[in-house]
């Protein structure tokens, strides 16, 4: 099963100089929701994930860095 690497998602947001509040503002969500997405306490939809990587400026060819193969 392929899963989104939430630690990488958070690290890339920080590396791009985007705060939780700024990400939340761009997605019309609160900073606490962004925190919960990144820490796995709230499910991250594919649509929201795509919006987050767009805000960070990633191209489609680069998104594989956010996925991890998790064996059951």
N, CA, C and O atoms as a DFTB+ gen file, in Angstrom:
288 C
 N C O
     1  1       0.847      -1.170       0.000
     2  2       0.000       0.000       0.000
     3  2       0.899       1.242       0.000
     4  3       1.900       1.296       0.715
     5  1       0.533       2.219      -0.799
     6  2       1.282       3.471      -0.875
     7  2       0.577       4.515      -0.001
     8  3      -0.638       4.698      -0.075
     9  1       1.373       5.185       0.818
    10  2       0.819       6.202       1.715
    11  2       1.602       7.503       1.564
    12  3       2.751       7.508       1.122
    13  1       0.964       8.592       1.936
    14  2       1.624       9.893       1.912
    15  2       2.554       9.984       3.118
    16  3       2.140       9.723       4.248
    17  1       3.801      10.350       2.879
    18  2       4.775      10.547       3.943
    19  2       4.523      11.925       4.553
    20  3       4.964      12.945       4.024
    21  1       3.816      11.933       5.661
    22  2       3.413      13.195       6.289
    23  2       4.602      13.963       6.854
    24  3       4.600      15.194       6.867
    25  1       5.619      13.237       7.322
    26  2       6.822      13.916       7.821
    27  2       7.500      14.687       6.691
    28  3       7.971      15.807       6.890
    29  1       7.546      14.086       5.515
    30  2       8.155      14.754       4.360
    31  2       7.319      15.964       3.947
    32  3       7.863      17.009       3.589
    33  1       5.993      15.818       3.998
    34  2       5.104      16.917       3.652
    35  2       5.365      18.123       4.561
    36  3       5.479      19.255       4.093
    37  1       5.457      17.861       5.852
    38  2       5.724      18.927       6.821
    39  2       7.110      19.523       6.597
    40  3       7.268      20.743       6.603
    41  1       8.110      18.673       6.399
    42  2       9.483      19.140       6.202
    43  2       9.595      20.028       4.961
    44  3      10.298      21.039       4.981
    45  1       8.913      19.659       3.898
    46  2       8.956      20.459       2.670
    47  2       8.241      21.790       2.848
    48  3       8.669      22.806       2.301
    49  1       7.152      21.789       3.612
    50  2       6.458      23.056       3.889
    51  2       7.392      23.999       4.634
    52  3       7.506      25.176       4.291
    53  1       8.058      23.474       5.652
    54  2       8.980      24.278       6.445
    55  2      10.159      24.738       5.585
    56  3      10.560      25.900       5.650
    57  1      10.713      23.832       4.783
    58  2      11.842      24.174       3.917
    59  2      11.492      25.267       2.912
    60  3      12.357      26.031       2.483
    61  1      10.221      25.330       2.546
    62  2       9.758      26.360       1.615
    63  2       9.375      27.656       2.330
    64  3       8.893      28.598       1.701
    65  1       9.591      27.698       3.647
    66  2       9.322      28.916       4.409
    67  2       7.852      29.240       4.567
    68  3       7.476      30.405       4.693
    69  1       7.015      28.205       4.561
    70  2       5.565      28.401       4.670
    71  2       5.112      27.923       6.048
    72  3       5.315      26.763       6.405
    73  1       4.512      28.800       6.803
    74  2       4.015      28.428       8.132
    75  2       2.692      27.669       8.004
    76  3       2.060      27.659       6.947
    77  1       2.298      27.044       9.094
    78  2       0.992      26.369       9.111
    79  2      -0.112      27.381       8.840
    80  3      -1.067      27.088       8.121
    81  1       0.018      28.566       9.413
    82  2      -0.993      29.609       9.219
    83  2      -1.069      30.045       7.758
    84  3      -2.159      30.225       7.217
    85  1       0.096      30.216       7.119
    86  2       0.111      30.617       5.711
    87  2      -0.485      29.531       4.822
    88  3      -1.246      29.826       3.900
    89  1      -0.137      28.275       5.100
    90  2      -0.693      27.173       4.315
    91  2      -2.202      27.123       4.508
    92  3      -2.956      26.968       3.547
    93  1      -2.632      27.255       5.748
    94  2      -4.058      27.251       6.035
    95  2      -4.800      28.360       5.314
    96  3      -5.893      28.152       4.787
    97  1      -4.203      29.532       5.295
    98  2      -4.828      30.668       4.619
    99  2      -4.987      30.388       3.121
   100  3      -6.031      30.683       2.539
   101  1      -3.962      29.825       2.508
   102  2      -4.017      29.543       1.073
   103  2      -5.014      28.436       0.736
   104  3      -5.527      28.374      -0.381
   105  1      -5.287      27.558       1.713
   106  2      -6.229      26.457       1.488
   107  2      -7.599      26.733       2.091
   108  3      -8.499      25.897       2.008
   109  1      -7.757      27.909       2.700
   110  2      -8.991      28.283       3.385
   111  2      -9.306      27.300       4.514
   112  3     -10.438      26.849       4.686
   113  1      -8.248      26.987       5.277
   114  2      -8.373      26.097       6.437
   115  2      -7.593      26.712       7.588
   116  3      -6.744      27.575       7.369
   117  1      -7.868      26.284       8.794
   118  2      -7.155      26.821       9.952
   119  2      -5.766      26.191      10.071
   120  3      -5.511      25.111       9.538
   121  1      -4.888      26.879      10.774
   122  2      -3.542      26.331      10.992
   123  2      -3.608      25.050      11.808
   124  3      -2.764      24.171      11.636
   125  1      -4.591      24.924      12.692
   126  2      -4.706      23.695      13.487
   127  2      -5.092      22.506      12.608
   128  3      -4.694      21.379      12.901
   129  1      -5.846      22.728      11.556
   130  2      -6.180      21.648      10.623
   131  2      -4.929      21.215       9.872
   132  3      -4.711      20.020       9.675
   133  1      -4.102      22.172       9.447
   134  2      -2.850      21.841       8.764
   135  2      -1.978      21.005       9.696
   136  3      -1.402      20.002       9.276
   137  1      -1.878      21.413      10.955
   138  2      -1.125      20.656      11.960
   139  2      -1.649      19.222      12.058
   140  3      -0.868      18.271      12.087
   141  1      -2.960      19.076      12.109
   142  2      -3.557      17.737      12.242
   143  2      -3.316      16.888      10.998
   144  3      -3.083      15.685      11.117
   145  1      -3.367      17.485       9.811
   146  2      -3.046      16.749       8.583
   147  2      -1.618      16.214       8.651
   148  3      -1.374      15.034       8.398
   149  1      -0.689      17.086       8.994
   150  2       0.726      16.728       8.981
   151  2       1.107      15.735      10.068
   152  3       2.107      15.028       9.940
   153  1       0.329      15.677      11.123
   154  2       0.623      14.752      12.215
   155  2      -0.260      13.504      12.192
   156  3      -0.183      12.666      13.090
   157  1      -1.090      13.389      11.170
   158  2      -1.881      12.180      10.977
   159  2      -3.097      12.036      11.859
   160  3      -3.726      10.978      11.873
   161  1      -3.443      13.076      12.599
   162  2      -4.629      12.963      13.458
   163  2      -5.913      13.332      12.714
   164  3      -7.013      13.230      13.258
   165  1      -5.753      13.759      11.473
   166  2      -6.906      14.030      10.608
   167  2      -6.559      13.533       9.211
   168  3      -5.447      13.743       8.728
   169  1      -7.516      12.873       8.566
   170  2      -7.268      12.341       7.229
   171  2      -7.071      13.460       6.223
   172  3      -7.804      14.449       6.210
   173  1      -6.063      13.281       5.379
   174  2      -5.726      14.242       4.339
   175  2      -6.280      13.723       3.022
   176  3      -5.869      12.665       2.545
   177  1      -7.213      14.467       2.432
   178  2      -7.792      14.037       1.158
   179  2      -6.781      14.246       0.033
   180  3      -5.860      15.053       0.158
   181  1      -6.957      13.529      -1.043
   182  2      -6.089      13.683      -2.200
   183  2      -6.188      15.104      -2.742
   184  3      -5.181      15.686      -3.145
   185  1      -7.377      15.656      -2.755
   186  2      -7.582      17.024      -3.239
   187  2      -6.780      18.027      -2.409
   188  3      -6.118      18.902      -2.967
   189  1      -6.836      17.907      -1.098
   190  2      -6.104      18.818      -0.222
   191  2      -4.598      18.614      -0.363
   192  3      -3.838      19.582      -0.372
   193  1      -4.166      17.362      -0.473
   194  2      -2.745      17.075      -0.698
   195  2      -2.259      17.767      -1.968
   196  3      -1.199      18.392      -1.973
   197  1      -3.025      17.654      -3.027
   198  2      -2.648      18.281      -4.303
   199  2      -2.562      19.799      -4.171
   200  3      -1.675      20.426      -4.750
   201  1      -3.468      20.379      -3.422
   202  2      -3.439      21.827      -3.203
   203  2      -2.207      22.224      -2.391
   204  3      -1.587      23.252      -2.664
   205  1      -1.854      21.415      -1.400
   206  2      -0.693      21.717      -0.569
   207  2       0.600      21.680      -1.392
   208  3       1.438      22.574      -1.272
   209  1       0.759      20.659      -2.216
   210  2       1.998      20.586      -2.999
   211  2       2.036      21.669      -4.078
   212  3       3.110      22.110      -4.488
   213  1       0.869      22.087      -4.529
   214  2       0.812      23.202      -5.474
   215  2       1.266      24.495      -4.809
   216  3       2.031      25.261      -5.395
   217  1       0.803      24.739      -3.598
   218  2       1.215      25.923      -2.843
   219  2       2.728      25.929      -2.653
   220  3       3.359      26.985      -2.700
   221  1       3.314      24.746      -2.436
   222  2       4.758      24.648      -2.241
   223  2       5.539      24.700      -3.550
   224  3       6.769      24.757      -3.539
   225  1       4.833      24.681      -4.674
   226  2       5.488      24.836      -5.964
   227  2       6.027      23.566      -6.592
   228  3       6.875      23.631      -7.482
   229  1       5.554      22.419      -6.148
   230  2       6.021      21.158      -6.727
   231  2       5.301      20.866      -8.031
   232  3       4.108      21.135      -8.169
   233  1       6.033      20.317      -8.980
   234  2       5.459      19.886     -10.246
   235  2       5.059      18.421     -10.131
   236  3       5.540      17.701      -9.256
   237  1       4.179      17.995     -11.019
   238  2       3.669      16.621     -10.979
   239  2       4.792      15.589     -11.002
   240  3       4.690      14.547     -10.355
   241  1       5.850      15.870     -11.736
   242  2       6.944      14.903     -11.857
   243  2       7.719      14.725     -10.550
   244  3       8.468      13.760     -10.403
   245  1       7.543      15.644      -9.606
   246  2       8.287      15.613      -8.352
   247  2       7.514      15.064      -7.152
   248  3       8.086      14.935      -6.069
   249  1       6.252      14.745      -7.315
   250  2       5.435      14.377      -6.159
   251  2       5.758      13.011      -5.567
   252  3       5.321      12.707      -4.458
   253  1       6.507      12.191      -6.277
   254  2       6.814      10.853      -5.752
   255  2       7.594      10.916      -4.444
   256  3       7.589       9.946      -3.686
   257  1       8.264      12.029      -4.160
   258  2       9.018      12.141      -2.907
   259  2       8.104      12.113      -1.684
   260  3       8.567      11.890      -0.565
   261  1       6.816      12.338      -1.895
   262  2       5.871      12.367      -0.784
   263  2       5.223      11.016      -0.493
   264  3       4.413      10.903       0.428
   265  1       5.571       9.997      -1.265
   266  2       4.933       8.697      -1.072
   267  2       5.909       7.677      -0.532
   268  3       7.084       7.649      -0.898
   269  1       5.392       6.841       0.348
   270  2       6.175       5.759       0.933
   271  2       5.419       4.456       0.710
   272  3       4.189       4.429       0.750
   273  1       6.146       3.399       0.478
   274  2       5.538       2.085       0.316
   275  2       5.431       1.447       1.700
   276  3       6.442       1.194       2.355
   277  1       4.218       1.192       2.132
   278  2       3.988       0.614       3.455
   279  2       3.404      -0.779       3.278
   280  3       2.263      -0.933       2.844
   281  1       4.177      -1.769       3.612
   282  2       3.702      -3.156       3.494
   283  2       2.806      -3.498       4.664
   284  3       3.065      -3.116       5.805
   285  1       1.746      -4.227       4.354
   286  2       0.801      -4.635       5.415
   287  2       1.363      -5.713       6.268
   288  3       0.703      -6.169       7.201
